[in-house]
Amino acid sequence: MNADECLAWVAAQTVMHEFVRCEVLAMTGATEAQVTIAGNVHAVLRPHLRGWPRWNWN
């Protein structure tokens, strides 16, 4: 499957997929615990990242 065929196939799927190292892999959703952890990490890091040129915090 080439990249164009892969994109067409992925567009027709009901579950999200990604193309990694020439393999099509199903993407799973995050658990509630994972979302909580990610939110907590973001809350801790955000104040320290303000003003960095790479970040655009409006």
C-alpha positions as CSV (number, residue, x, y, z in Angstrom):
1,M,0.0,0.0,0.0
2,N,1.5,3.3,-1.0
3,A,0.9,6.6,0.9
4,D,-2.1,7.7,-1.3
5,E,-3.8,4.3,-1.0
6,C,-3.2,4.4,2.8
7,L,-4.8,7.9,3.1
8,A,-7.8,6.9,1.1
9,W,-8.2,3.7,3.2
10,V,-7.8,5.6,6.5
11,A,-10.4,8.2,5.4
12,A,-13.0,5.4,4.9
13,Q,-12.4,3.9,8.4
14,T,-14.6,4.6,11.5
15,V,-11.6,4.2,13.9
16,M,-8.6,6.5,13.8
17,H,-5.4,5.0,12.3
18,E,-1.9,6.2,11.9
19,F,0.9,5.2,9.4
20,V,4.1,4.3,11.3
21,R,7.2,2.8,9.7
22,C,5.2,1.5,6.8
23,E,2.5,-0.1,9.0
24,V,-1.1,1.0,9.6
25,L,-1.9,1.0,13.3
26,A,-5.2,1.6,15.0
27,M,-5.1,4.5,17.5
28,T,-6.7,3.9,20.8
29,G,-8.3,6.5,23.0
30,A,-6.8,7.7,26.2
31,T,-8.2,6.4,29.5
32,E,-9.6,8.8,32.1
33,A,-6.5,8.3,34.2
34,Q,-4.2,9.2,31.2
35,V,-6.2,12.3,30.5
36,T,-6.0,13.3,34.2
37,I,-2.2,12.8,34.2
38,A,-1.7,14.8,31.0
39,G,-3.8,17.6,32.4
40,N,-1.8,17.7,35.6
41,V,1.5,17.7,33.8
42,H,0.3,20.5,31.6
43,A,-0.9,22.5,34.6
44,V,2.5,22.2,36.3
45,L,4.6,23.0,33.2
46,R,2.6,25.8,31.7
47,P,3.7,28.6,34.1
48,H,7.3,27.6,33.5
49,L,7.0,27.7,29.7
50,R,5.5,31.2,29.5
51,G,7.6,33.5,27.4
52,W,9.5,30.8,25.6
53,P,9.8,31.7,21.9
54,R,8.6,28.3,20.8
55,W,5.3,28.5,22.7
56,N,2.4,30.8,21.9
57,W,0.4,31.2,25.1
58,N,-2.4,33.7,24.4
